[in-house]
Amino acid sequence: MNINTESIVSITDANQNFSKVAKVAEKNGEAVIFKNNKPKFVLIDMESNPYFELSDDEKIDIAAARILKRFRPAFEELAK
């Protein structure tokens, strides 16, 4: 993994100032959070990151699955 030096944030900064980390992720597409001088976590801007590009049908499927999971008891009751 190649890491853009502008996207590096310390765990201390992330802990104390999350909005700073979010701004770094918005600017660079991701923020790599270092712990003990090693990359530990990645915060990804989902709108600009190709790993999370979904088609409209995929987005609908995900939303439907979330709704079904959340309201399953109600749907089961209605199915009776």
KOLRO-584254 format. One record per residue: z negated, y, x negated of N, C-alpha, C, CB in turn; chain; residue number from 1; residue in three letters. Coordinates in Angstrom, 1 decimal. Glycine has a CB too. Layout:
<atoms>
<n_c3:Z; n_c2:Y; n_c1:X; ca_c3:Z; ca_c2:Y; ca_c1:X; c_c3:Z; c_c2:Y; c_c1:X; cb_c3:Z; cb_c2:Y; cb_c1:X; kemi:A; keba:NUM; loke:ALA>
...
</atoms>
This chain:
<atoms>
<n_c3:0.0; n_c2:-1.2; n_c1:-0.8; ca_c3:0.0; ca_c2:0.0; ca_c1:0.0; c_c3:0.0; c_c2:1.2; c_c1:-0.9; cb_c3:-1.2; cb_c2:0.0; cb_c1:1.0; kemi:A; keba:1; loke:MET>
<n_c3:1.0; n_c2:2.1; n_c1:-0.7; ca_c3:1.0; ca_c2:3.4; ca_c1:-1.4; c_c3:0.2; c_c2:4.4; c_c1:-0.6; cb_c3:2.5; cb_c2:3.8; cb_c1:-1.6; kemi:A; keba:2; loke:ASN>
<n_c3:-0.6; n_c2:5.1; n_c1:-1.3; ca_c3:-1.5; ca_c2:6.1; ca_c1:-0.6; c_c3:-1.1; c_c2:7.5; c_c1:-1.0; cb_c3:-3.0; cb_c2:5.8; cb_c1:-0.9; kemi:A; keba:3; loke:ILE>
<n_c3:-0.8; n_c2:8.3; n_c1:-0.1; ca_c3:-0.5; ca_c2:9.7; ca_c1:-0.4; c_c3:-1.9; c_c2:10.4; c_c1:-0.7; cb_c3:0.1; cb_c2:10.4; cb_c1:0.9; kemi:A; keba:4; loke:ASN>
<n_c3:-1.9; n_c2:11.0; n_c1:-1.9; ca_c3:-3.2; ca_c2:11.6; ca_c1:-2.3; c_c3:-3.7; c_c2:12.7; c_c1:-1.3; cb_c3:-3.1; cb_c2:12.2; cb_c1:-3.7; kemi:A; keba:5; loke:THR>
<n_c3:-2.8; n_c2:13.3; n_c1:-0.6; ca_c3:-3.2; ca_c2:14.3; ca_c1:0.4; c_c3:-3.9; c_c2:13.7; c_c1:1.6; cb_c3:-2.0; cb_c2:15.1; cb_c1:0.8; kemi:A; keba:6; loke:GLU>
<n_c3:-3.8; n_c2:12.4; n_c1:1.8; ca_c3:-4.4; ca_c2:11.8; ca_c1:3.0; c_c3:-5.7; c_c2:11.1; c_c1:2.7; cb_c3:-3.4; cb_c2:10.7; cb_c1:3.5; kemi:A; keba:7; loke:SER>
<n_c3:-6.3; n_c2:11.3; n_c1:1.4; ca_c3:-7.5; ca_c2:10.7; ca_c1:1.0; c_c3:-8.7; c_c2:11.5; c_c1:1.5; cb_c3:-7.6; cb_c2:10.4; cb_c1:-0.5; kemi:A; keba:8; loke:ILE>
<n_c3:-9.7; n_c2:10.9; n_c1:2.1; ca_c3:-10.9; ca_c2:11.5; ca_c1:2.6; c_c3:-12.1; c_c2:10.6; c_c1:2.2; cb_c3:-10.9; cb_c2:11.8; cb_c1:4.1; kemi:A; keba:9; loke:VAL>
<n_c3:-13.2; n_c2:11.2; n_c1:1.8; ca_c3:-14.3; ca_c2:10.4; ca_c1:1.4; c_c3:-15.1; c_c2:10.0; c_c1:2.7; cb_c3:-15.3; cb_c2:11.2; cb_c1:0.5; kemi:A; keba:10; loke:SER>
<n_c3:-15.8; n_c2:8.9; n_c1:2.6; ca_c3:-16.6; ca_c2:8.4; ca_c1:3.7; c_c3:-17.6; c_c2:9.4; c_c1:4.1; cb_c3:-17.3; cb_c2:7.0; cb_c1:3.4; kemi:A; keba:11; loke:ILE>
<n_c3:-18.1; n_c2:10.2; n_c1:3.2; ca_c3:-19.1; ca_c2:11.2; ca_c1:3.5; c_c3:-18.5; c_c2:12.3; c_c1:4.3; cb_c3:-19.7; cb_c2:11.8; cb_c1:2.2; kemi:A; keba:12; loke:THR>
<n_c3:-17.3; n_c2:12.8; n_c1:3.9; ca_c3:-16.6; ca_c2:13.8; ca_c1:4.7; c_c3:-16.3; c_c2:13.2; c_c1:6.1; cb_c3:-15.3; cb_c2:14.2; cb_c1:4.0; kemi:A; keba:13; loke:ASP>
<n_c3:-15.9; n_c2:12.0; n_c1:6.2; ca_c3:-15.5; ca_c2:11.4; ca_c1:7.5; c_c3:-16.8; c_c2:11.3; c_c1:8.4; cb_c3:-15.0; cb_c2:10.0; cb_c1:7.3; kemi:A; keba:14; loke:ALA>
<n_c3:-17.9; n_c2:11.0; n_c1:7.8; ca_c3:-19.1; ca_c2:10.9; ca_c1:8.5; c_c3:-19.6; c_c2:12.3; c_c1:9.0; cb_c3:-20.2; cb_c2:10.3; cb_c1:7.7; kemi:A; keba:15; loke:ASN>
<n_c3:-19.5; n_c2:13.3; n_c1:8.2; ca_c3:-20.0; ca_c2:14.6; ca_c1:8.5; c_c3:-19.0; c_c2:15.5; c_c1:9.2; cb_c3:-20.4; cb_c2:15.3; cb_c1:7.2; kemi:A; keba:16; loke:GLN>
<n_c3:-17.7; n_c2:15.3; n_c1:9.1; ca_c3:-16.8; ca_c2:16.2; ca_c1:9.7; c_c3:-15.5; c_c2:15.4; c_c1:10.1; cb_c3:-16.4; cb_c2:17.3; cb_c1:8.7; kemi:A; keba:17; loke:ASN>
<n_c3:-15.7; n_c2:14.7; n_c1:11.2; ca_c3:-14.6; ca_c2:13.8; ca_c1:11.7; c_c3:-13.3; c_c2:14.6; c_c1:12.1; cb_c3:-15.0; cb_c2:13.0; cb_c1:12.9; kemi:A; keba:18; loke:PHE>
<n_c3:-13.5; n_c2:15.9; n_c1:12.5; ca_c3:-12.4; ca_c2:16.7; ca_c1:12.9; c_c3:-11.5; c_c2:16.9; c_c1:11.7; cb_c3:-12.8; cb_c2:18.0; cb_c1:13.6; kemi:A; keba:19; loke:SER>
<n_c3:-12.1; n_c2:17.0; n_c1:10.5; ca_c3:-11.3; ca_c2:17.2; ca_c1:9.3; c_c3:-10.4; c_c2:16.0; c_c1:9.0; cb_c3:-12.3; cb_c2:17.5; cb_c1:8.1; kemi:A; keba:20; loke:LYS>
<n_c3:-11.0; n_c2:14.8; n_c1:9.2; ca_c3:-10.2; ca_c2:13.6; ca_c1:9.0; c_c3:-9.1; c_c2:13.5; c_c1:10.0; cb_c3:-11.2; cb_c2:12.3; cb_c1:9.2; kemi:A; keba:21; loke:VAL>
<n_c3:-9.4; n_c2:13.9; n_c1:11.3; ca_c3:-8.3; ca_c2:13.9; ca_c1:12.3; c_c3:-7.2; c_c2:14.8; c_c1:12.0; cb_c3:-8.9; cb_c2:14.2; cb_c1:13.7; kemi:A; keba:22; loke:ALA>
<n_c3:-7.5; n_c2:16.0; n_c1:11.4; ca_c3:-6.5; ca_c2:17.0; ca_c1:11.0; c_c3:-5.6; c_c2:16.4; c_c1:9.9; cb_c3:-7.1; cb_c2:18.3; cb_c1:10.6; kemi:A; keba:23; loke:LYS>
<n_c3:-6.3; n_c2:15.7; n_c1:8.9; ca_c3:-5.5; ca_c2:15.1; ca_c1:7.8; c_c3:-4.6; c_c2:14.0; c_c1:8.4; cb_c3:-6.5; cb_c2:14.4; cb_c1:6.8; kemi:A; keba:24; loke:VAL>
<n_c3:-5.1; n_c2:13.2; n_c1:9.3; ca_c3:-4.2; ca_c2:12.2; ca_c1:10.0; c_c3:-3.0; c_c2:12.8; c_c1:10.7; cb_c3:-5.0; cb_c2:11.3; cb_c1:10.9; kemi:A; keba:25; loke:ALA>
<n_c3:-3.3; n_c2:13.9; n_c1:11.4; ca_c3:-2.2; ca_c2:14.6; ca_c1:12.1; c_c3:-1.2; c_c2:15.2; c_c1:11.2; cb_c3:-2.8; cb_c2:15.7; cb_c1:13.0; kemi:A; keba:26; loke:GLU>
<n_c3:-1.6; n_c2:15.7; n_c1:10.1; ca_c3:-0.7; ca_c2:16.3; ca_c1:9.1; c_c3:0.1; c_c2:15.3; c_c1:8.3; cb_c3:-1.5; cb_c2:17.2; cb_c1:8.1; kemi:A; keba:27; loke:LYS>
<n_c3:-0.6; n_c2:14.2; n_c1:7.9; ca_c3:0.1; ca_c2:13.2; ca_c1:7.1; c_c3:0.5; c_c2:11.9; c_c1:7.8; cb_c3:-0.8; cb_c2:12.9; cb_c1:5.9; kemi:A; keba:28; loke:ASN>
<n_c3:0.1; n_c2:11.7; n_c1:9.1; ca_c3:0.4; ca_c2:10.5; ca_c1:9.8; c_c3:-0.7; c_c2:9.5; c_c1:9.7; cb_c3:1.6; cb_c2:9.9; cb_c1:9.3; kemi:A; keba:29; loke:GLY>
<n_c3:-1.6; n_c2:9.7; n_c1:8.7; ca_c3:-2.7; ca_c2:8.8; ca_c1:8.5; c_c3:-3.7; c_c2:9.5; c_c1:7.5; cb_c3:-2.3; cb_c2:7.4; cb_c1:7.9; kemi:A; keba:30; loke:GLU>
<n_c3:-5.0; n_c2:9.0; n_c1:7.6; ca_c3:-6.0; ca_c2:9.5; ca_c1:6.7; c_c3:-6.6; c_c2:8.2; c_c1:6.1; cb_c3:-7.1; cb_c2:10.4; cb_c1:7.4; kemi:A; keba:31; loke:ALA>
<n_c3:-6.7; n_c2:8.1; n_c1:4.8; ca_c3:-7.3; ca_c2:6.9; ca_c1:4.2; c_c3:-8.7; c_c2:7.3; c_c1:3.8; cb_c3:-6.4; cb_c2:6.5; cb_c1:3.0; kemi:A; keba:32; loke:VAL>
<n_c3:-9.7; n_c2:6.6; n_c1:4.3; ca_c3:-11.1; ca_c2:6.9; ca_c1:4.0; c_c3:-11.6; c_c2:6.0; c_c1:2.9; cb_c3:-11.9; cb_c2:6.7; cb_c1:5.3; kemi:A; keba:33; loke:ILE>
<n_c3:-12.0; n_c2:6.6; n_c1:1.9; ca_c3:-12.5; ca_c2:5.9; ca_c1:0.7; c_c3:-14.0; c_c2:5.7; c_c1:0.8; cb_c3:-12.1; cb_c2:6.6; cb_c1:-0.6; kemi:A; keba:34; loke:PHE>
<n_c3:-14.5; n_c2:4.5; n_c1:0.4; ca_c3:-15.9; ca_c2:4.3; ca_c1:0.2; c_c3:-16.1; c_c2:3.6; c_c1:-1.1; cb_c3:-16.4; cb_c2:3.3; cb_c1:1.4; kemi:A; keba:35; loke:LYS>
<n_c3:-17.0; n_c2:4.2; n_c1:-1.9; ca_c3:-17.3; ca_c2:3.7; ca_c1:-3.3; c_c3:-16.0; c_c2:3.8; c_c1:-4.1; cb_c3:-17.9; cb_c2:2.3; cb_c1:-3.3; kemi:A; keba:36; loke:ASN>
<n_c3:-15.2; n_c2:4.8; n_c1:-4.0; ca_c3:-14.0; ca_c2:5.1; ca_c1:-4.7; c_c3:-12.9; c_c2:4.0; c_c1:-4.5; cb_c3:-14.3; cb_c2:5.1; cb_c1:-6.2; kemi:A; keba:37; loke:ASN>
<n_c3:-13.0; n_c2:3.3; n_c1:-3.3; ca_c3:-12.0; ca_c2:2.4; ca_c1:-2.9; c_c3:-11.5; c_c2:2.6; c_c1:-1.5; cb_c3:-12.5; cb_c2:0.9; cb_c1:-3.1; kemi:A; keba:38; loke:LYS>
<n_c3:-10.2; n_c2:2.4; n_c1:-1.2; ca_c3:-9.8; ca_c2:2.6; ca_c1:0.2; c_c3:-10.5; c_c2:1.6; c_c1:1.1; cb_c3:-8.2; cb_c2:2.5; cb_c1:0.3; kemi:A; keba:39; loke:PRO>
<n_c3:-11.1; n_c2:2.1; n_c1:2.1; ca_c3:-11.8; ca_c2:1.2; ca_c1:3.0; c_c3:-11.3; c_c2:1.2; c_c1:4.5; cb_c3:-13.3; cb_c2:1.6; cb_c1:3.0; kemi:A; keba:40; loke:LYS>
<n_c3:-10.9; n_c2:2.4; n_c1:5.0; ca_c3:-10.5; ca_c2:2.5; ca_c1:6.4; c_c3:-9.3; c_c2:3.4; c_c1:6.4; cb_c3:-11.6; cb_c2:3.1; cb_c1:7.2; kemi:A; keba:41; loke:PHE>
<n_c3:-8.5; n_c2:3.2; n_c1:7.5; ca_c3:-7.3; ca_c2:4.1; ca_c1:7.7; c_c3:-7.4; c_c2:4.6; c_c1:9.2; cb_c3:-6.0; cb_c2:3.3; cb_c1:7.5; kemi:A; keba:42; loke:VAL>
<n_c3:-7.3; n_c2:5.9; n_c1:9.3; ca_c3:-7.2; ca_c2:6.5; ca_c1:10.6; c_c3:-5.7; c_c2:6.9; c_c1:10.8; cb_c3:-8.1; cb_c2:7.8; cb_c1:10.8; kemi:A; keba:43; loke:LEU>
<n_c3:-5.1; n_c2:6.4; n_c1:11.9; ca_c3:-3.7; ca_c2:6.5; ca_c1:12.1; c_c3:-3.4; c_c2:7.4; c_c1:13.3; cb_c3:-3.0; cb_c2:5.1; cb_c1:12.3; kemi:A; keba:44; loke:ILE>
<n_c3:-2.5; n_c2:8.3; n_c1:13.1; ca_c3:-2.0; ca_c2:9.2; ca_c1:14.2; c_c3:-0.9; c_c2:8.3; c_c1:14.9; cb_c3:-1.4; cb_c2:10.5; cb_c1:13.7; kemi:A; keba:45; loke:ASP>
<n_c3:-1.3; n_c2:7.8; n_c1:16.1; ca_c3:-0.4; ca_c2:6.9; ca_c1:16.7; c_c3:0.9; c_c2:7.5; c_c1:17.2; cb_c3:-1.2; cb_c2:6.3; cb_c1:17.9; kemi:A; keba:46; loke:MET>
<n_c3:0.9; n_c2:8.8; n_c1:17.4; ca_c3:2.2; ca_c2:9.4; ca_c1:17.9; c_c3:3.2; c_c2:9.5; c_c1:16.7; cb_c3:1.9; cb_c2:10.8; cb_c1:18.4; kemi:A; keba:47; loke:GLU>
<n_c3:2.8; n_c2:9.6; n_c1:15.5; ca_c3:3.8; ca_c2:9.7; ca_c1:14.4; c_c3:3.9; c_c2:8.5; c_c1:13.6; cb_c3:3.3; cb_c2:10.9; cb_c1:13.6; kemi:A; keba:48; loke:SER>
<n_c3:3.2; n_c2:7.4; n_c1:13.9; ca_c3:3.2; ca_c2:6.2; ca_c1:13.0; c_c3:4.1; c_c2:5.2; c_c1:13.6; cb_c3:1.8; cb_c2:5.6; cb_c1:12.9; kemi:A; keba:49; loke:ASN>
<n_c3:5.1; n_c2:4.7; n_c1:12.9; ca_c3:6.1; ca_c2:3.7; ca_c1:13.4; c_c3:5.5; c_c2:2.4; c_c1:13.7; cb_c3:7.2; cb_c2:3.5; cb_c1:12.4; kemi:A; keba:50; loke:PRO>
<n_c3:4.3; n_c2:2.1; n_c1:13.2; ca_c3:3.6; ca_c2:0.8; ca_c1:13.5; c_c3:3.3; c_c2:0.7; c_c1:15.0; cb_c3:2.4; cb_c2:0.6; cb_c1:12.7; kemi:A; keba:51; loke:TYR>
<n_c3:3.2; n_c2:1.8; n_c1:15.7; ca_c3:2.7; ca_c2:1.8; ca_c1:17.0; c_c3:3.8; c_c2:2.3; c_c1:18.0; cb_c3:1.5; cb_c2:2.6; cb_c1:17.2; kemi:A; keba:52; loke:PHE>
<n_c3:5.1; n_c2:2.3; n_c1:17.6; ca_c3:6.1; ca_c2:2.7; ca_c1:18.5; c_c3:6.3; c_c2:1.6; c_c1:19.6; cb_c3:7.4; cb_c2:3.0; cb_c1:17.8; kemi:A; keba:53; loke:GLU>
<n_c3:6.1; n_c2:1.9; n_c1:20.8; ca_c3:6.3; ca_c2:1.0; ca_c1:21.9; c_c3:7.4; c_c2:1.5; c_c1:22.9; cb_c3:5.0; cb_c2:0.8; cb_c1:22.6; kemi:A; keba:54; loke:LEU>
<n_c3:8.1; n_c2:0.5; n_c1:23.5; ca_c3:9.0; ca_c2:0.9; ca_c1:24.5; c_c3:8.2; c_c2:1.3; c_c1:25.8; cb_c3:10.0; cb_c2:-0.2; cb_c1:24.8; kemi:A; keba:55; loke:SER>
<n_c3:8.9; n_c2:1.9; n_c1:26.7; ca_c3:8.3; ca_c2:2.3; ca_c1:27.9; c_c3:7.8; c_c2:1.1; c_c1:28.7; cb_c3:9.2; cb_c2:3.1; cb_c1:28.8; kemi:A; keba:56; loke:ASP>
<n_c3:8.5; n_c2:0.0; n_c1:28.6; ca_c3:8.1; ca_c2:-1.2; ca_c1:29.3; c_c3:6.9; c_c2:-1.8; c_c1:28.7; cb_c3:9.3; cb_c2:-2.3; cb_c1:29.3; kemi:A; keba:57; loke:ASP>
<n_c3:6.8; n_c2:-1.8; n_c1:27.4; ca_c3:5.6; ca_c2:-2.3; ca_c1:26.7; c_c3:4.4; c_c2:-1.4; c_c1:27.0; cb_c3:5.8; cb_c2:-2.3; cb_c1:25.2; kemi:A; keba:58; loke:GLU>
<n_c3:4.5; n_c2:-0.1; n_c1:27.1; ca_c3:3.4; ca_c2:0.8; ca_c1:27.5; c_c3:3.0; c_c2:0.5; c_c1:28.9; cb_c3:3.9; cb_c2:2.3; cb_c1:27.4; kemi:A; keba:59; loke:LYS>
<n_c3:3.9; n_c2:0.2; n_c1:29.8; ca_c3:3.5; ca_c2:-0.1; ca_c1:31.2; c_c3:2.8; c_c2:-1.5; c_c1:31.2; cb_c3:4.8; cb_c2:-0.2; cb_c1:32.1; kemi:A; keba:60; loke:ILE>
<n_c3:3.3; n_c2:-2.5; n_c1:30.5; ca_c3:2.6; ca_c2:-3.8; ca_c1:30.4; c_c3:1.1; c_c2:-3.6; c_c1:29.9; cb_c3:3.4; cb_c2:-4.7; cb_c1:29.5; kemi:A; keba:61; loke:ASP>
<n_c3:1.0; n_c2:-2.8; n_c1:28.9; ca_c3:-0.4; ca_c2:-2.6; ca_c1:28.4; c_c3:-1.3; c_c2:-1.9; c_c1:29.4; cb_c3:-0.3; cb_c2:-1.7; cb_c1:27.1; kemi:A; keba:62; loke:ILE>
<n_c3:-0.8; n_c2:-0.9; n_c1:30.0; ca_c3:-1.5; ca_c2:-0.2; ca_c1:31.1; c_c3:-1.9; c_c2:-1.1; c_c1:32.2; cb_c3:-0.8; cb_c2:1.1; cb_c1:31.6; kemi:A; keba:63; loke:ALA>
<n_c3:-0.9; n_c2:-1.9; n_c1:32.7; ca_c3:-1.2; ca_c2:-2.8; ca_c1:33.8; c_c3:-2.2; c_c2:-3.9; c_c1:33.4; cb_c3:0.1; cb_c2:-3.5; cb_c1:34.2; kemi:A; keba:64; loke:ALA>
<n_c3:-2.2; n_c2:-4.4; n_c1:32.2; ca_c3:-3.1; ca_c2:-5.4; ca_c1:31.7; c_c3:-4.5; c_c2:-4.7; c_c1:31.7; cb_c3:-2.8; cb_c2:-5.9; cb_c1:30.3; kemi:A; keba:65; loke:ALA>
<n_c3:-4.7; n_c2:-3.5; n_c1:31.2; ca_c3:-6.0; ca_c2:-2.8; ca_c1:31.2; c_c3:-6.5; c_c2:-2.6; c_c1:32.6; cb_c3:-5.8; cb_c2:-1.5; cb_c1:30.5; kemi:A; keba:66; loke:ARG>
<n_c3:-5.6; n_c2:-2.2; n_c1:33.5; ca_c3:-6.1; ca_c2:-2.0; ca_c1:34.9; c_c3:-6.5; c_c2:-3.3; c_c1:35.5; cb_c3:-4.9; cb_c2:-1.3; cb_c1:35.7; kemi:A; keba:67; loke:ILE>
<n_c3:-5.7; n_c2:-4.3; n_c1:35.3; ca_c3:-6.0; ca_c2:-5.6; ca_c1:35.9; c_c3:-7.4; c_c2:-6.1; c_c1:35.4; cb_c3:-4.9; cb_c2:-6.7; cb_c1:35.6; kemi:A; keba:68; loke:LEU>
<n_c3:-7.6; n_c2:-6.0; n_c1:34.1; ca_c3:-8.8; ca_c2:-6.5; ca_c1:33.5; c_c3:-10.0; c_c2:-5.7; c_c1:34.0; cb_c3:-8.8; cb_c2:-6.3; cb_c1:32.0; kemi:A; keba:69; loke:LYS>
<n_c3:-9.9; n_c2:-4.4; n_c1:34.1; ca_c3:-11.0; ca_c2:-3.5; ca_c1:34.6; c_c3:-11.3; c_c2:-3.8; c_c1:36.1; cb_c3:-10.6; cb_c2:-2.1; cb_c1:34.4; kemi:A; keba:70; loke:ARG>
<n_c3:-10.3; n_c2:-4.0; n_c1:36.9; ca_c3:-10.5; ca_c2:-4.1; ca_c1:38.3; c_c3:-10.3; c_c2:-5.5; c_c1:38.9; cb_c3:-9.7; cb_c2:-3.1; cb_c1:39.1; kemi:A; keba:71; loke:PHE>
<n_c3:-10.4; n_c2:-6.5; n_c1:38.0; ca_c3:-10.1; ca_c2:-7.8; ca_c1:38.4; c_c3:-10.9; c_c2:-8.3; c_c1:39.6; cb_c3:-10.4; cb_c2:-8.8; cb_c1:37.3; kemi:A; keba:72; loke:ARG>
<n_c3:-12.3; n_c2:-8.0; n_c1:39.7; ca_c3:-13.0; ca_c2:-8.5; ca_c1:40.8; c_c3:-12.5; c_c2:-7.9; c_c1:42.1; cb_c3:-14.5; cb_c2:-8.1; cb_c1:40.7; kemi:A; keba:73; loke:PRO>
<n_c3:-12.1; n_c2:-6.6; n_c1:42.1; ca_c3:-11.6; ca_c2:-6.0; ca_c1:43.3; c_c3:-10.2; c_c2:-6.6; c_c1:43.7; cb_c3:-11.4; cb_c2:-4.5; cb_c1:43.1; kemi:A; keba:74; loke:ALA>
<n_c3:-9.4; n_c2:-6.9; n_c1:42.7; ca_c3:-8.1; ca_c2:-7.6; ca_c1:43.1; c_c3:-8.3; c_c2:-9.0; c_c1:43.6; cb_c3:-7.2; cb_c2:-7.7; cb_c1:41.8; kemi:A; keba:75; loke:PHE>
<n_c3:-9.3; n_c2:-9.7; n_c1:43.1; ca_c3:-9.6; ca_c2:-11.0; ca_c1:43.6; c_c3:-10.1; c_c2:-11.0; c_c1:45.0; cb_c3:-10.7; cb_c2:-11.7; cb_c1:42.7; kemi:A; keba:76; loke:GLU>
<n_c3:-10.9; n_c2:-9.9; n_c1:45.3; ca_c3:-11.5; ca_c2:-9.8; ca_c1:46.7; c_c3:-10.3; c_c2:-9.4; c_c1:47.6; cb_c3:-12.5; cb_c2:-8.7; cb_c1:46.7; kemi:A; keba:77; loke:GLU>
<n_c3:-9.4; n_c2:-8.6; n_c1:47.2; ca_c3:-8.3; ca_c2:-8.2; ca_c1:48.1; c_c3:-7.3; c_c2:-9.4; c_c1:48.3; cb_c3:-7.5; cb_c2:-7.1; cb_c1:47.4; kemi:A; keba:78; loke:LEU>
<n_c3:-7.3; n_c2:-10.3; n_c1:47.3; ca_c3:-6.4; ca_c2:-11.5; ca_c1:47.4; c_c3:-6.9; c_c2:-12.5; c_c1:48.4; cb_c3:-6.3; cb_c2:-12.2; cb_c1:46.1; kemi:A; keba:79; loke:ALA>
<n_c3:-8.2; n_c2:-12.4; n_c1:48.8; ca_c3:-8.7; ca_c2:-13.4; ca_c1:49.8; c_c3:-8.1; c_c2:-13.2; c_c1:51.2; cb_c3:-10.2; cb_c2:-13.3; cb_c1:49.9; kemi:A; keba:80; loke:LYS>
</atoms>
